[in-house]
């Protein structure tokens, strides 16, 4: 297979759990140069130059790694989220939570 013809999947974001969205967002905003692209009571999304970081509260969103994957819908029914993205949560072979996202440029 010629690697030049293969379109690689993209790591979109990493989501970490925090107890207090406002407190965590304040810390990340004061510590790093990142843009707040989404914020509500249960999660916030920060854009760094090369990746997004989601701050999520326990019980609402699992900590996970999100990958933009052309075949996301092959893993089940995609759910449309408040920010307009579509995805499904799956576990890898080791039990880690992955969010397989329909590529954002196709939404």
C-alpha positions in Angstrom: 0.0 0.0 0.0 1.3 3.5 -0.9 1.2 5.6 2.3 0.8 8.8 0.2 -2.7 7.6 -0.8 -3.8 6.9 2.7 -5.7 9.6 4.5 -4.8 9.5 8.2 -7.4 10.0 10.9 -7.0 13.1 13.1 -6.8 13.3 16.9 -9.4 16.0 17.5 -9.4 16.5 21.3 -8.6 15.0 24.7 -11.3 15.3 27.4 -10.3 15.3 31.1 -12.7 15.3 34.0 -12.8 18.3 36.3 -15.0 19.0 39.4 -15.6 22.7 38.6 -15.8 23.9 35.0 -15.4 27.6 35.9 -12.4 27.0 38.2 -10.7 24.7 35.7 -11.4 27.1 32.8 -9.9 30.0 34.8 -6.7 28.0 35.5 -6.2 26.8 31.9 -7.0 30.3 30.6 -4.5 31.9 32.9 -1.8 29.3 32.4 -1.9 28.7 28.6 -2.6 30.7 25.5 -5.7 28.9 24.3 -9.0 30.0 22.9 -12.3 29.1 24.5 -14.5 27.8 21.7 -17.4 26.4 23.7 -18.7 26.7 27.3 -21.7 25.5 29.3 -22.3 24.1 32.8 -21.1 20.6 32.0 -18.1 21.2 29.6 -15.8 23.6 28.0 -13.7 23.3 24.8 -10.3 25.0 24.5 -8.5 25.3 21.2 -4.7 25.0 21.3 -2.6 25.4 18.1 -2.5 21.7 17.4 -5.4 20.1 19.4 -8.5 20.8 21.4 -8.8 20.1 25.2 -12.3 19.4 26.6 -12.9 20.0 30.3 -15.8 17.7 31.4 -17.6 17.1 34.7 -18.0 13.5 36.1 -21.3 11.9 35.3 -21.9 14.0 32.2 -19.1 13.0 29.9 -16.4 10.3 30.2 -12.7 11.2 30.1 -11.7 10.2 26.5 -9.7 10.8 23.4 -11.6 11.9 20.3 -10.6 10.8 16.9 -12.0 12.1 13.6 -12.7 8.9 11.7 -14.2 8.6 8.2 -15.9 5.3 9.3 -17.3 6.5 12.6 -20.9 5.5 11.7 -19.7 1.9 11.2 -19.4 1.6 14.9 -23.1 2.5 15.7 -25.5 5.4 15.5 -23.8 8.7 15.7 -25.2 11.2 18.2 -25.4 14.9 17.3 -24.0 17.0 20.1 -24.8 20.6 21.2 -21.7 21.9 19.4 -22.9 20.4 16.1 -20.4 17.5 16.0 -21.6 13.9 15.5 -19.9 11.0 17.2 -20.2 7.7 19.1 -18.3 6.5 22.2 -16.6 3.1 22.1 -14.1 1.3 24.2 -10.8 0.2 22.7 -9.4 -3.3 23.4 -8.0 -2.2 26.7 -11.2 -0.5 28.0 -10.2 3.1 27.2 -13.0 5.4 26.1 -12.7 6.8 22.6 -15.0 9.2 20.9 -15.2 8.5 17.2 -16.2 11.7 15.4 -17.5 12.2 12.0 -14.9 14.5 10.4 -15.8 18.0 11.3 -15.3 19.4 7.8 -18.1 17.0 6.7 -20.7 18.0 9.3 
